[in-house]
């Protein structure tokens, strides 16, 4: 993508990877970063929706399994997806200001 964003496999999207403090970037760089971030940020609800589908799928499977180990694995997967959703919600609320 560019030097400001890296792909996060766990979250399924590019996320900010700023190597300097925000105020150390020029206004032009900040504008470029914010513009790109708004585009990426706009895709977060769709990713969350996919993860919610995965949780529902695991929960349905949980009702069908009989082995304890399978139940534990499915619960761990539900927990992992819930954690990803939490992280995405935090990212979605992240709105740096051009002039900070």
GUROTOR-935903 format. One line per field, with one value per atom (N, C-alpha, C): residue in three letters; chain; atom name; x negated, y, z negated. Coordinates in nm, 4 decimals, decimal comma. Example, Ala and Ser with C-alpha at 12.3 -4.5 7.8 and 13.67 -1.06 7.14 Angstrom:
BEGIN
residuo [ALA ALA ALA SER SER SER];
cadena [A A A A A A];
atomo [N CA C N CA C];
x [-1,3190 -1,2300 -1,3200 -1,2850 -1,3670 -1,2900];
y [-0,5690 -0,4500 -0,3300 -0,2250 -0,1060 0,0030];
z [-0,7800 -0,7800 -0,7800 -0,7080 -0,7140 -0,7870];
This chain:
BEGIN
residuo [UNK UNK UNK UNK UNK UNK UNK UNK UNK UNK UNK UNK UNK UNK UNK UNK UNK UNK UNK UNK UNK UNK UNK UNK UNK UNK UNK UNK UNK UNK UNK UNK UNK UNK UNK UNK UNK UNK UNK UNK UNK UNK UNK UNK UNK UNK UNK UNK UNK UNK UNK UNK UNK UNK UNK UNK UNK UNK UNK UNK UNK UNK UNK UNK UNK UNK UNK UNK UNK UNK UNK UNK UNK UNK UNK UNK UNK UNK UNK UNK UNK UNK UNK UNK UNK UNK UNK UNK UNK UNK UNK UNK UNK UNK UNK UNK UNK UNK UNK UNK UNK UNK UNK UNK UNK UNK UNK UNK UNK UNK UNK UNK UNK UNK UNK UNK UNK UNK UNK UNK UNK UNK UNK UNK UNK UNK UNK UNK UNK UNK UNK UNK UNK UNK UNK UNK UNK UNK UNK UNK UNK UNK UNK UNK UNK UNK UNK UNK UNK UNK UNK UNK UNK UNK UNK UNK UNK UNK UNK UNK UNK UNK UNK UNK UNK UNK UNK UNK UNK UNK UNK UNK UNK UNK UNK UNK UNK UNK UNK UNK UNK UNK UNK UNK UNK UNK UNK UNK UNK UNK UNK UNK UNK UNK UNK UNK UNK UNK UNK UNK UNK UNK UNK UNK UNK UNK UNK UNK UNK UNK UNK UNK UNK UNK UNK UNK UNK UNK UNK UNK UNK UNK UNK UNK UNK UNK UNK UNK UNK UNK UNK UNK UNK UNK UNK UNK UNK UNK UNK UNK UNK UNK UNK UNK UNK UNK UNK UNK UNK UNK UNK UNK UNK UNK UNK UNK UNK UNK UNK UNK UNK UNK UNK UNK UNK UNK UNK UNK UNK UNK UNK UNK UNK UNK UNK UNK UNK UNK UNK UNK UNK UNK UNK UNK UNK UNK UNK UNK UNK UNK UNK UNK UNK UNK UNK UNK UNK UNK UNK UNK];
cadena [A A A A A A A A A A A A A A A A A A A A A A A A A A A A A A A A A A A A A A A A A A A A A A A A A A A A A A A A A A A A A A A A A A A A A A A A A A A A A A A A A A A A A A A A A A A A A A A A A A A A A A A A A A A A A A A A A A A A A A A A A A A A A A A A A A A A A A A A A A A A A A A A A A A A A A A A A A A A A A A A A A A A A A A A A A A A A A A A A A A A A A A A A A A A A A A A A A A A A A A A A A A A A A A A A A A A A A A A A A A A A A A A A A A A A A A A A A A A A A A A A A A A A A A A A A A A A A A A A A A A A A A A A A A A A A A A A A A A A A A A A A A A A A A A A A A A A A A A A A A A];
atomo [N CA C N CA C N CA C N CA C N CA C N CA C N CA C N CA C N CA C N CA C N CA C N CA C N CA C N CA C N CA C N CA C N CA C N CA C N CA C N CA C N CA C N CA C N CA C N CA C N CA C N CA C N CA C N CA C N CA C N CA C N CA C N CA C N CA C N CA C N CA C N CA C N CA C N CA C N CA C N CA C N CA C N CA C N CA C N CA C N CA C N CA C N CA C N CA C N CA C N CA C N CA C N CA C N CA C N CA C N CA C N CA C N CA C N CA C N CA C N CA C N CA C N CA C N CA C N CA C N CA C N CA C N CA C N CA C N CA C N CA C N CA C N CA C N CA C N CA C N CA C N CA C N CA C N CA C N CA C N CA C N CA C N CA C N CA C N CA C N CA C N CA C N CA C N CA C N CA C N CA C N CA C N CA C N CA C N CA C N CA C N CA C N CA C N CA C N CA C N CA C];
x [-0,0849 0,0000 -0,0891 -0,1495 -0,2541 -0,3227 -0,4073 -0,4849 -0,4022 -0,2804 -0,1990 -0,1035 -0,0858 0,0093 -0,0522 -0,0175 -0,0627 0,0592 0,0509 0,1630 0,1594 0,2716 0,2864 0,3684 0,3016 0,3668 0,4822 0,4611 0,5625 0,6908 0,6767 0,7929 0,8444 0,7641 0,8073 0,8116 0,7233 0,7208 0,5864 0,5599 0,4424 0,4717 0,3728 0,3862 0,2712 0,2913 0,1842 0,0589 -0,0536 -0,1840 -0,2718 -0,2480 -0,3216 -0,4512 -0,5605 -0,6927 -0,7404 -0,6631 -0,6956 -0,5726 -0,5927 -0,4798 -0,3988 -0,2674 -0,1774 -0,2211 -0,2608 -0,2979 -0,4273 -0,5030 -0,6282 -0,6069 -0,4871 -0,4565 -0,4149 -0,4484 -0,4068 -0,2549 -0,1982 -0,0537 -0,0148 -0,0985 -0,0716 -0,0687 -0,1665 -0,1694 -0,0484 -0,0154 0,1014 0,2288 0,2423 0,3598 0,3670 0,2541 0,2485 0,2848 0,2289 0,2567 0,4042 0,4595 0,6000 0,6935 0,6605 0,7427 0,7451 0,6292 0,6210 0,6894 0,6720 0,7324 0,8853 0,9412 1,0873 1,1395 1,0674 1,1073 1,1018 0,9919 0,9774 1,0805 1,0984 1,1911 1,3334 1,3679 1,5003 1,5305 1,4270 1,4463 1,4603 1,4383 1,4418 1,5779 1,6899 1,8187 1,8402 1,7960 1,8115 1,7256 1,6072 1,5208 1,5831 1,6345 1,7012 1,8185 1,8948 2,0086 1,9645 1,8561 1,8041 1,7609 1,6961 1,6528 1,7738 1,8778 1,9996 2,0614 2,0567 2,1049 2,0233 1,8924 1,8056 1,8415 1,8709 1,9107 2,0407 2,1389 2,2661 2,2446 2,1582 2,1273 2,0674 1,9721 1,9092 2,0099 2,0993 2,1997 2,2965 2,3322 2,4182 2,3462 2,2199 2,1412 2,1273 2,1184 2,1034 2,2226 2,3396 2,4596 2,4618 2,3771 2,3790 2,2656 2,1613 2,0461 2,0713 2,0070 2,0209 1,8895 1,7806 1,6488 1,6105 1,5601 1,5182 1,4114 1,3129 1,2042 1,2575 1,3556 1,4157 1,4901 1,5572 1,6279 1,5294 1,4203 1,3198 1,2608 1,2290 1,1721 1,2696 1,3953 1,4951 1,5127 1,5120 1,5227 1,4009 1,2844 1,1632 1,1727 1,2289 1,2455 1,3462 1,4546 1,5530 1,4849 1,4065 1,3351 1,2386 1,1688 1,0748 1,1475 1,2586 1,3343 1,3914 1,4374 1,4889 1,3783 1,2581 1,1437 1,1111 1,1180 1,0929 1,1972 1,3226 1,4290 1,4037 1,3622 1,3305 1,2185 1,1127 1,0016 1,0466 1,1310 1,1814 1,2693 1,3499 1,4314 1,3435 1,2347 1,1409 1,0806 1,0370 0,9809 1,0835 1,2076 1,3117 1,3322 1,3140 1,3326 1,2095 1,0994 0,9750 0,9832 0,9825 0,9917 0,8899 0,7658 0,6681 0,7070 0,6666 0,6953 0,5775 0,6045 0,5003 0,4054 0,4559 0,3753 0,3274 0,3435 0,2939 0,1439];
y [-0,1187 0,0000 0,1246 0,1603 0,2633 0,2528 0,3489 0,3423 0,3688 0,4119 0,4495 0,3401 0,2368 0,1309 -0,0062 -0,1014 -0,2393 -0,3309 -0,4422 -0,5356 -0,6155 -0,6168 -0,6931 -0,8171 -0,9301 -1,0560 -1,0894 -1,0673 -1,1000 -1,0202 -0,8921 -0,8052 -0,8045 -0,8534 -0,8595 -0,7248 -0,6337 -0,5009 -0,4337 -0,3286 -0,2462 -0,1573 -0,1423 -0,0574 0,0425 0,1540 0,2542 0,1971 0,2329 0,1947 0,3191 0,4109 0,5371 0,5217 0,5582 0,5410 0,6648 0,7727 0,8968 0,9448 1,0396 1,1034 1,1795 1,1865 1,2481 1,3899 1,4689 1,6088 1,6213 1,5136 1,5174 1,5011 1,4636 1,4541 1,5905 1,6186 1,7460 1,7443 1,8633 1,8715 1,7929 1,7946 1,7180 1,5689 1,5214 1,3793 1,3419 1,4267 1,4001 1,3932 1,4842 1,4844 1,3551 1,3122 1,1875 1,0677 1,0629 0,9535 0,9523 1,0678 1,0756 1,0364 1,0783 1,0439 0,8928 0,8329 0,6881 0,6164 0,6691 0,6062 0,6094 0,7200 0,7290 0,6228 0,5983 0,4934 0,3567 0,3288 0,1999 0,1845 0,2889 0,2892 0,2588 0,3041 0,2804 0,1327 0,0507 -0,0922 -0,1726 -0,1093 -0,1812 -0,2437 -0,1754 -0,2403 -0,3709 -0,3778 -0,5015 -0,6140 -0,5815 -0,6826 -0,7320 -0,6395 -0,6774 -0,7704 -0,7391 -0,8223 -0,9641 -0,9752 -1,1084 -1,1842 -1,1153 -1,1809 -1,2225 -1,1414 -1,1786 -1,3042 -1,3153 -1,4368 -1,5578 -1,5402 -1,6496 -1,6922 -1,5942 -1,6253 -1,7054 -1,6605 -1,7332 -1,8765 -1,8915 -2,0243 -2,1138 -2,0594 -2,1375 -2,1726 -2,0786 -2,1043 -2,2148 -2,2169 -2,3245 -2,4586 -2,4604 -2,5838 -2,6297 -2,5337 -2,5652 -2,6461 -2,6183 -2,6910 -2,8344 -2,8624 -2,9937 -3,0852 -3,0295 -3,1133 -3,1860 -3,2988 -3,3788 -3,3891 -3,3689 -3,3812 -3,2508 -3,2637 -3,1485 -3,0665 -3,1345 -3,0641 -2,9804 -3,0325 -2,9570 -2,8344 -2,8507 -2,7375 -2,6285 -2,6686 -2,5718 -2,4990 -2,5719 -2,5114 -2,4093 -2,4457 -2,3542 -2,2302 -2,2478 -2,1325 -2,0415 -2,1001 -2,0190 -1,9395 -2,0016 -1,9318 -1,8174 -1,8411 -1,7345 -1,6194 -1,6523 -1,5502 -1,4718 -1,5411 -1,4745 -1,3763 -1,4207 -1,3299 -1,2121 -1,2355 -1,1261 -1,0256 -1,0749 -0,9875 -0,9041 -0,9662 -0,8929 -0,7825 -0,8149 -0,7150 -0,5982 -0,6279 -0,5223 -0,4327 -0,4937 -0,4156 -0,3310 -0,3867 -0,3108 -0,1941 -0,2139 -0,1036 0,0094 -0,0257 0,0769 0,1516 0,0772 0,1420 0,2309 0,1847 0,2615 0,3969 0,4011 0,5270 0,6179 0,5671 0,6440 0,7461 0,8729 0,9810 1,0898 1,0728 1,1789 1,3080 1,4172 1,5487 1,5948 1,6551 1,7038 1,7989 1,8783 1,9830 1,9506 1,8265 1,7907 1,8018];
z [0,0000 0,0000 0,0000 -0,1109 -0,1175 -0,2524 -0,2830 -0,4064 -0,5319 -0,5178 -0,6333 -0,6812 -0,6002 -0,6332 -0,6049 -0,6883 -0,6691 -0,6778 -0,6076 -0,6096 -0,7389 -0,8098 -0,9326 -0,8995 -0,8929 -0,8559 -0,9501 -1,0782 -1,1786 -1,1583 -1,1259 -1,1084 -0,9648 -0,8720 -0,7333 -0,6638 -0,7040 -0,6425 -0,6685 -0,5925 -0,6187 -0,7390 -0,8247 -0,9426 -0,9470 -1,0170 -1,0253 -1,0908 -1,0345 -1,0901 -1,0822 -1,1738 -1,1715 -1,2483 -1,1844 -1,2438 -1,3187 -1,3081 -1,3781 -1,4526 -1,5396 -1,6074 -1,5026 -1,5237 -1,4276 -1,3909 -1,4897 -1,4641 -1,3840 -1,3712 -1,2952 -1,1451 -1,1052 -0,9628 -0,9113 -0,7863 -0,7264 -0,7068 -0,6872 -0,6634 -0,5385 -0,4379 -0,3161 -0,3455 -0,4227 -0,4589 -0,5428 -0,6387 -0,7235 -0,6403 -0,5467 -0,4599 -0,3786 -0,3270 -0,2499 -0,3380 -0,4580 -0,5515 -0,5880 -0,6215 -0,6609 -0,5469 -0,4278 -0,3121 -0,2917 -0,2989 -0,2827 -0,3994 -0,5202 -0,6370 -0,6281 -0,5812 -0,5684 -0,4728 -0,3650 -0,2704 -0,3375 -0,4064 -0,4746 -0,5856 -0,6615 -0,7740 -0,7284 -0,6099 -0,5559 -0,5329 -0,5209 -0,5001 -0,6279 -0,7413 -0,8692 -0,8987 -0,8787 -0,9087 -0,8317 -0,7079 -0,6297 -0,6876 -0,7331 -0,7938 -0,9234 -1,0036 -1,1280 -1,0980 -0,9978 -0,9605 -0,9233 -0,8491 -0,8146 -0,9392 -1,0320 -1,1552 -1,2400 -1,2403 -1,3126 -1,2520 -1,1186 -1,0520 -1,0963 -1,1083 -1,1531 -1,2960 -1,3800 -1,5186 -1,5190 -1,4410 -1,4338 -1,3840 -1,2863 -1,2332 -1,3423 -1,4181 -1,5257 -1,6350 -1,6639 -1,7670 -1,7239 -1,5975 -1,5478 -1,5567 -1,5187 -1,5271 -1,6715 -1,7611 -1,9033 -1,9546 -1,9034 -1,9455 -1,8938 -1,7957 -1,7329 -1,7775 -1,8349 -1,8706 -2,0024 -2,0132 -2,1351 -2,2117 -2,1433 -2,2066 -2,2756 -2,3983 -2,4774 -2,4053 -2,3483 -2,2792 -2,1624 -2,0916 -1,9816 -2,0337 -2,1458 -2,2075 -2,2485 -2,3090 -2,3531 -2,2332 -2,1282 -2,0077 -1,9485 -1,9379 -1,8825 -1,9692 -2,1000 -2,1901 -2,1775 -2,1596 -2,1390 -2,0086 -1,9055 -1,7782 -1,7918 -1,8631 -1,8882 -1,9618 -2,0629 -2,1395 -2,0505 -1,9618 -1,8717 -1,7800 -1,7206 -1,6338 -1,7116 -1,8324 -1,9153 -1,9464 -1,9718 -1,9971 -1,8736 -1,7570 -1,6325 -1,6137 -1,6412 -1,6286 -1,7236 -1,8446 -1,9404 -1,8874 -1,8350 -1,7803 -1,6618 -1,5767 -1,4623 -1,5066 -1,6106 -1,6621 -1,7156 -1,7810 -1,8294 -1,7111 -1,6093 -1,4901 -1,4217 -1,4156 -1,3484 -1,4153 -1,5449 -1,6194 -1,6149 -1,5611 -1,5560 -1,4436 -1,4823 -1,3852 -1,4198 -1,3767 -1,4039 -1,3331 -1,3889 -1,3336 -1,2503 -1,1386 -1,0480 -1,1199 -1,2131 -1,2751 -1,4157 -1,4620 -1,5967 -1,6066];
